[in-house]
Amino acid sequence: MTAGEVRELCDQHGCALDGRMLARVLELTRGWAALARLAALHLARQPRDPGTALATLARSPRTISAFLEREVIGPLPEQVREFLVRTALPAAFTEQLAERLTGHSPRETLDTLARLHFPYTHENRDGALWFGYPPLVRTHLLGETLRMDPAALTRLRLTIADWNIGAGAPLSALEQLLYLPDQGPARDFLRDHALGVVLDGGGPALFDRLDHAVPAFAADPYIRLLRAVDALGRGEITTATTHLELTHPARDDSAPTGDPESGPGAQLRQPTPIMDSPLPESVSHPAAARSCVPEQWLRTLRRAVAIELAIAVGGPAEDLDPGPEPTPTANHDIDAYFAVQRATVLLGRGEVTAGERQLRRTLASAEHARHSRLALRSANRLAVASGIEGSIAAMRERAQRALDIAAAHRLLDSTDALQAVVMTALAAHVQGDDHAGRFFADALTDHRRRGVFEPGSHEHVVAQLLAFDAATDRYGAAQSLRHSMSVLINRSQPPFTLGLLVQSVWTLLRVPDGRAAQQLVAEAHRAVGAHPVVALCEAGLARAANKARSVHALTAPLLAAGARVNPLMAVLGWLLDATAHAELGNSLKAYEGMAGALRCAEPEHLVRPFLDVPGALDLLDTFAGRFGHDDAFADRIRHHPAAARGSATAPALTTTELTVLKQLPSGRTTQQIADDLGVSINTVKTHMRGIYGKLGSSSRTDALDRARRTGLL
């Protein structure tokens, strides 16, 4: 029966259903007409309390069980009844699983059930046909199953668990193992598969099953560490911190010593059922007194969680010491998870080659083991490694591979996928890919407005960078970007941050009032010292102030032979040096600087620096046709849609000149402006001459017009 037919049937029996109740009835009956009518009759007996009626319906009340036994199951041949009882234990089964449970091919039995119109369902999942029974029918059958000989029932559960593990459905295996009288197999499962389940996003379902069936497992420090891993995967820092602290040996005073099955404190308890069927009273479980994994495994996993947490919150340097590679634990998931964290630390310490080597091994291993989240994390970190090296093209390519992994495994909502989006967006921005840049800018702006990431995160900074040109209040946007970048500088390791510092400073320099850029560079200097990236930013400030000789002094060490400079830094350094030489009248040096910039930029497709550095486009026009094989790339930059905007760079006025300029539209006289500012009229006239000279104007009207066209007003 369709949903509409079930609703009409219930209406006929005087029990009106809302959407939620109708969906539940359909779930329990699977639309089978006889069950739907019985459900309607059951609900009609309690019209004033439909919620309770639905709850009792789910437990297959006596009237329905009697009907099923008398009219549906009772008349079946004994072999078919045995088939139903055995195959009802798993929530769903394939022909292969049914054959293992019954000992013979299920094809003839399934054909018999189809001829008799027995209510069973089937659906295609990734090319395999899965069978199952409507919950009302399965609940009745489970009552028969659970009355089997305990030894036979245990063998069935172990068979189902083993088959599901082999089929890549570990949570379905755990459902069976948690109901065994002996918890040894469940402990073995947690030891061998639980971290893999968490890394693949199944943490909430895993913990829900444990909490319902054997709450004592919650005291196991290994389970607590798994909860921390799961929380970190969702960005829940406080939750992860709490679980990690509870695993510290000094805090883990709830765990007694001795054998976990028979030592002091071991208790017997009745687990709460997690399936549709009641659990036999004879089944009970010893408490999980100690960890189900060796101490070495705990130490390695605890260290890995501490590292990831320290990276997330900008923790102390000692938490980010990679140390030597630990002895393998014999658990692939723990070793791989630790390897990713250790490689991230190596990247943060500038040991990019070693970090990349470890990440490539982990990525290959994770893909072979089909751990999609670990593969995504590894691909994501490889993109970070390229970003640290300033290889924008490789960063974009690797981030796209991470996104492909995320899309293939439905992980696009994960933190790692968001980070891959951010890196792809930043690469598109630096490469001058405006179409991709606008697409990602809109997506990241939406995330920022919804509070998905906070100020001081890489995601927040990149979102502001991409949205800056469209901001209606650039001064406010500049202050917000400066604040977010300042927080990031002080909470993150320099290799993860300094590339964004360069982009942020150049973005802030597009605002006529250069104080935000100056403040940010000063904060960066205090945080990381005289780093080459900071020197490059200082050169940008000097260029904005038309201090050509200072620019040359700051860029010379970066461009010296043998200096280790990544491609993006090299391009900016050459451009700054070239425009400084042009201002000093040294045409040959200016050409050599532009040629050097193009030589470094072309392999990485770096367009944005030429649009950001004042005067760079003018020099490209001046030397057009003289760059040899780089001429095509130079022409591409010159004809970029943003080139017109980039060439109309506002002149750098001093803070006082800006203050005077903002008084001019009011129509006030020079004396009135002087009185308002508390200075002499001659001081105001001096500033106005400076304004006229920098704007290339000779009158107040012309100065106002040019100021508006260049964005100063």
N, C-alpha and C positions, 0 to 999 in steps of 0.2 A: 504494500500500500504506500501511496505517496504521503507526503506530509499533510497535504490538504485533505486527503481521505481519512487519515488518522484523526485530524482535528474534527472533521465532520462526524466521525464515529463517536468521539468523546462527547461532542455536543449533543448527540442523540441520547446519550446516557446521562445527560445533565451535569457533566463535568467540563466546564470551559477551561481551556489551557492557554496560558500565556506562551510567548516564544521560548522561554527557557524550559518550561515544563514540557512543551511539545518536543523540544530537542532531546530531552532526557528519555521520554517515552520511545522515541524513534531509536535512540541508542540502545535501549534495553531490548526492544523487540525486533530491531532491524527491519521493521515494516511488515513482518510476517502477520497475515490477517488474523489467524486464530489467537496469537499472543496479543495483538493490538486490541482485540475485542475483550480478552480476559483482563488486560490492563485497564480498559475503560470501565469494566464492571467493578474492578477493585477500587479505582479512584472514586467511582460514584458512591461507594459505601462511606466515604469520609469527605463529603463536599466542603466541610468547614475547615478542614486541615489538610490541604493538598500536599503540603511539604512532607508531613509525616507519612501520608499515603504513598508518596513516591519513594521515600526511604525504605518503607517495608516492602514495596514492590520490587526494589532492587535485590532483596534477599529471597526472592522466589517464594512468596507466601504459599501456605498449604494448598489453597485451591488450585493454584497454577501448577504446583508440583504434582498434585494428584492427577490433574488433567494430562500433564506430560507423561507421567508413568502409565496411566491407563490407556490413553488414546494414541500416544506418539512413540514412546520408547518401549513400552511393554510388549507390543506385538512384534517387535523386530527379532530376527534370528539371533541366537546367542553370540555368534561370532561378530555380528554387527554391533550388538550392545557392548561387547568387550572392546571393540575398536573405539566406540564413542567414549567410554570411560577412560581409556588410556590417552586418547588425543585431546581430551578436555583439560588436561593438566596444564599444558602451555597455553598462553593467550591466543596464539595462532601457530599453525604448523604447515610445513610443506610436505609433499609426498615423500621426500627423502627422510624427514624427521618421523613421519607417521610409520614408515617401514621399520625404522630403528626401534620405535616404541612398541610395535605390534609383532614384529618378526616376519611380516609378509607384505607383499606389494598392496598398496591401498586402492589401486585403480578399480578393482571389481567392487569393493565395498563402497567407494564414492559413487560409482555408477548406480548401485542399489539404492543408496540414499537419495540420489537425484530422481530415480524412478518413483520412489515413495513420497516425493516432495518433502523430504525431511528438511527442516530449516537450518541450513548451513550457508555460510557466505564464502566468497572467494574474491581475491583482488590481486592485481599484478603489481609487484614491487620490484622495480629495477630488473625486470625480465623474469622474475620467479613468481610462481603462482602460490599464494598463501591462502589457507583455509581457516575458518573459525566458526564459532557458534554464537548466536545471539546471547547476550549476557544472561537473560532469564533461563535459557536452556543450559548454558554452561554452568551456572550456579547449581542447578539441579544435578547435572552430571558430576560436578565436583564432590557433591555429597556422597555419591557412589564411589568416586575415586579415593576419597580420604578414608573410606571404610576398608580399603584393601589391606592385605598383610603389610605391616610396617616395613619389613625388609624389601618387599616388592615395590612399595611406594618410594622408598629411598633409592632403589635402583632406577626407577623411572625419573626421579628428580635429577639424579646424577647424569643420566643419559641426556636429558633435555639441556642441562647446564653445559655439558661437554659439547653438544651439537651447536648451541648458540655461541659459545666461545669461538668455535671453528668457523661459524658463519659471520663473525664480526658483530655479534649482538650481546656484548658482555652484561648489560643491565638485565636482559631477560634471563641470563644464566644466574645472576645474583638472586633474582626473585625466587628461584628454586632452592639455591643453596642455603638461604637464610631460614628455610623451613625444615632443615634436617636436624635431627636430635643432636648429632655431633657437629660442632661448629668448626671443626678442623678444615673441611673443604671451603667454608666461607672465608676463613682466615687466609688460606692459600690463595683464594681468588683476590682478596684485597691486596695481598702482598704482590701478586703478579700482574694485576690488571687495573687496580683502582686509580693510580696516577694517570694511566692512559685514558681512562674514562673522563677524568677531570680535565685533562689537557684537550680532550675532544669536545668539551662543553657539556658533559653529562654530570657535572658535579652536583647541581641541585637535586637531580633525580636520584643519584647515588646516596646522598646524605638523607634524603627523604625516606628511602627504603631502610637505611640503617636505623634511623631514629624511630621508625615505626616497629621494626622487627626486633632489634637488639640495641636499645638505647645505651647499654653499657659500653658499646664500641666507641661512643663519643669521648671516653676518657683516654683512648689510645692516642699517644702523641703523634703517631703516623696519620691518623684520621684528622687530627687538629692541623697538622701541616698541610694535608690535602685541602682542608677548608681555607687555609691561608692562600694556597695556590689558586684556588677557585675565586676567592675574593679579589686577588690581584688581577686576574684575567678580566674582571668586570670593573676594575678601577676603584674598588672599595678599600681604600687604604686603612681606615680605622679598623675595620673588621679583620683585615689581614694582620695588622699589628697585634690585635688582641689574641688571635689564634697562635701567632708565632710566640708571643710571650708565654702563653700557657704550655708550650712545649719545652721550655727551659727546664733542665733537670732539677734545679732548685725549686721551681714552682710546681713541678709535677708530683706533688706529695700524695696525690690520690691513688697513685699506682703502686700496689704492694709488690714485694719481691716474691721470687719463687716461681714455680711452674704456672704458666698462665691458665691451665685448665684445672689445677688442683691446689694451687698455692693458697696462702691466707687471703681471706677476703673474697674468695670465689663464691658466687651466689647462683642460685637457680631461680629463674623467673619465667613467667608465661609471656611470650612475645605477642604484640598486637598484630592481627592479620593485616596484610597489605593487598590481598586479592579479594575477589568477590566471595570466597568461601571462608567458613570458620576454620580455625586451626584445631586439630585434635588436642585434647587436654593432656595427652601423654607427652607432647613435645615441649621441651623446655631447653634453656640455653645457659651455659656457664657465663658469668660476666667476663667481659674483656679486660682482665686485670692488667696485663702488660701489653707492649706493642707486638703486633703481628709481624714486624720486620726486625732484622738485626740492628744493633746500635750503630754500626757503620752506615747503614742506609739512612738512619735518622740524622746522623751528623751531616752527611752529604746533602740531604734534602733541606735540612734546617739552614745550612750555609747558603744554598741556592735561593731559598725564600728570602733570607736576610739581605742578600745582594740585590734581588729584584726590588725589594721594599726600599732599600737605601737609594737605588737609582730613581725610584718613583718620587721620593720625597727630598732628594738631594742630601742624603745622609752623610755621616762622617767618613773621612777618607779611609779609616781602618776597615770600614765595612765594604769598601770597594777595592780591597787588596785581593787580586785573583789567586795568589799563592801558587804552589805547584799543582800540576794536574793530579787529582786524587786517584787512589786505587779504584778501578772499576768495581761497582757494587754487584755486578751480575744482573742488575735490573736495568734493562735498556732504557726505560722511560726516565728513571732517576738520573742515569748518566747523561742522557741527552738533554734533559731539562737543566741540569747543572752546567753542561757544556755551553748552552746558549747564554746563561747568565755570566759564566766566566768569560766568554768571548765578548760580551757587552762591556765588561769591565776592561778588558784589553783595549777595546776601541776607545773607551773613556780615558785611558792612560796614553793614548796615541800609538799603541802597538797595533796598528791597523792590519798589517800583513798576517801576524799571528792570529788575530781575531777573525779575519776573513777565512783563514785556513780551517779553523775550528768550525765556523758557521757553515762552510760548504760541506764538511763531513756530516754535520748534524742535519742539514737540509736533505742530503741524499738518504741518510738513515731514516729520517721522519717520513719521507715520501715512500720509502720501501715498506715501512711499518704501517703506512696509511694513517699516521697521526697528523691530521690536517692542521690543527691549531699550532702544533710544534713546527710544522713545515712553514706555516704562515709567519710565525715568529722569526724563524731563521731567515726567510727571504726578506722580511722587513728589516732585520738587523744588517743584512748584507747591503741593503739600500742605504742605511745609515752610514755604513763604512765608506761607501762611495761619496756620500755627502761630506764626510769628514775630510776626505782627500780632495774635495773640490771638483770631483768628476761628475758634473751635473747630468751629462748624457747617461752615464752608467747608473746614477741614482734613479733617474726616471725609468730606465729600463727595468731595474731590479724592483722598484716599487710597483711597476705595472705587473710584474710576475707575481708579486705578493697579492695584488688585487685579483689576479686571475685565480690564484689558489683560493682566496676568500670567496669569490663568486662561485667557483665550482663546488664548494662545500658549505655554502649558505652561511658564511661568516662575515658578511659585509657590515654587520652591526658591531663587530668586535673592536676592541681598542686598537689592536694591531692593524686592522684594516683601515681604521680612521687615520692612524699614523702614516700608512702607505698613501692614503689620499692626500694628506698634507705634503708629503715629499713630492708626489707627482705634481701637485698644484704649485709648489715652490719652483720646481724645475721648469714647468711651463712658463711661469712668470719670468724667470731669469733668461729663458731661451726666447722670450718675446712671442710666445704662442698665445696670442690674445684670446683666441676662440676657446681653447682649453682653460686658460686663466680665468675667463669670465664664468665658465661653467663651474669650476671649482670654487671660485670666489663666492658665488651664490650659495653653494652647498655649505661651505664653511661658515659663512655669515649666518645662515639659518641655524647651524649647530651652536654658534656662539651666542645668539640671542636666546636660544633655549637652555643655555647654561650647561651644555654638554661638556665643555672645557672651561677652565677658569683662567683669569689673568696670571701670567707667570708660567704658562705651559707653552710648549712648542706650537701646539695647535692654535692657541689663542693669538700668538704673535704672527703666525703665517696668515691667519684669517684677517687680521688687521692690515697686514702688508698688502694683501690682494684687494681689500676693500677701500684702501686709502684714496685712490683716485676718484672714487665715486662719493666720497664723504662730503656732505654739505658744510660741515664745520671742520675744516682741516686743522685748525689750531687745537680743537678738542680732540680730534683723532690723533694728532701728534703727541699730545700729553698722555693719552691712553696707551699708545704704542710704546712710548718711552717708559711708562710705569711697568707695563707687562714685561718688556725686555729687561728692565732693571731687575725685577724679581727673578726672572729666568737666569740671568747672569750669576746671581748669588746663590741659586739653589741647584744648578746643574753643572756637570763637569765641562770645562772649556771646550774640548773637541765637539761636544754635542751642541754648543751654543754659539761659537764665534762666527760661524758662517751666517747665522741669522743676524748677528751684530752688524756685519757689513751691510746687509740689505736694509736693516732698520735705520742705520745712520744715513744712508743715501736717500731713503724715503723721507726722513725728517728734514734733510737739507732742501727738499722741495718746498718747504714752508719758509717764507721770507724771514720770519723771526727764527733765528738759528739757535735759540737758547736750549730747546729740547734736545737737539743733536749734541750740543756742547755738554749738557748735563749727562747724557747717556755715555758719551765717550769718557768723561771724567769718572763715572761710576765703573765703567769697564776697566779703566786703568787701576782703580783701587782694588777691584776684584781679582784681576789676573796679572797685573803688573805690565811691564813693557813688552807685551806680546807683539809679534809682527802684525797681527790683525788689528790691534789697537793702534799701532803706528800708521797703518793704512787708513784707518778712520780719522786719525789726526790730520793726515795729509788731505783727506776730503774736507775737513774743516778749514784748513789753510787755503785750499782751492776756492772754497766759497767766499773767503775773505780776500781773494785776489793777492795772496802772498805766494808768488811764484817760486821764489828762492826757498822758502820753507817747504813747499811741496817737493821740490827736487831733493832737498836734504833728507826728507822723510822717506821718499821712495827709493833713493839710491841703494840703500842696503838690501831692500827687497828684490831689486833687479840685478844685483851683483852676480857675477858668474859663480855658480856653485850654490847659490842660495836655494833652500828647499821651499818653494812657493807653489801652492796649488794653482790650477788653471784660472780659477775665478779671481784670486788675489793678483795673479800675474797680469791679467787683462786690466783690472782696475789700476794697478801700479803703472803699467805702460801708458794708459790713457791719461792719468794724472800727470805723469812726467812729460808726455807729449804736449798737453795743453799748457803746462807751465813753461816749457821751452818756447812754445808759440807766443806766449805773452811776453817773454824776454827777447823775442825777435830772432830766435835760433831756428830757422826753418828746417835745416837738415836734421837736427836732433828731434824736432817735432815729427818729421816724416818717419824717422827710425822708430820713434815711440809708437806711432800709429801702426806701422808694419809689424812691430812686435806684438801689439795688442791683437791684431787680426790673426796673426800666426797662432797665438794661444787660444783665441776664441773660436776659430772655425771648427776644430774637431769636436768641441763641446756644444756648438751652436749657441754661443753666449751673445745675445743681442742686447739685453737690458743695460749692461754697463755703458754701452755707447749712447743710449738714450738718457742715462742718468748724469754722466759727467759733463758739466757745462763746456761747450766748445768742441766736444768730440765730433759731433755731426758736421760742424763747419770744416774741421780738418779733413774729414772723409771727402767732403765736396772739393776741397782745395787740391787734394792729392788723388782724386778719382782717376782710374785708369793706370795708376803707377804701382799697383800692389801685386802684379803678376797673377799667380794662380788664386790669390785671395781676392781678386777683383770682384768675382761673382758674389762672394759673401759680403763684401763691402757694399755692393749695389743693393743687395737684399736689405741691409740695415738702413741704407739711405732712403729706401722707398717703403720702409715699415710704416704702417698706419699711425703709429705713435711718434714718428720722427718729427712731424710738424710741431707737436706739443713739446717734444723734448728740446727743440731748437729755440723755443721762446722761453728760455729760462729767466726768471726774475733776477735782477741785479741784487747783490748782497748789500743791503743798507744796514747801518749800525742800528742798535736799539733806539738811540735818541732820534736818529733820522726817521725811523719808522713812527715814533711818537709824534714828531712834527708833521709827517706826511698825513697821518690820520686826522690832523686838525684842519687840513686844507679844504676838504669838502664842505665844512661848516660855513665858509665865507667870511670867517673872522679875519681881522687885519693882523698884520705881523705883530703889532704892539699888543693886541688882545691875546694872541697866542703866547707871547712872552710872559704876559701877566699871569695867564692860567698856569703856565709851567714854572713860574717863579724864577725866570732867568732874564737876562738882558735881551733887548731887541737885537743887538749885534750878534749874540749867540744864536738866536733863531735864524738870522740872515745867513750866518755861516753854515748852519745845517741845511738851509734851503738851497744854498749854492752847491753843497755836496749832493743833495737829492737831484737837482737839475743836471749836474754833471754825469751822475750814474745812470740817469734815465735818458740822457741825450736830448733834453728839452730846454727851452729857453723861457717858458712862461708857466704860471700856475695852472692854467687850463690844459696846456699840453702835458705837463707833468701828471695831472690827474688822469688824463686819458691814457697815457702810457702805463701808469700804475695799475689801472683797472685791467688793461689788456694783458699784463704780465702776472696778474694775480696778487699784487701787493695790496690792493683794496678790493 
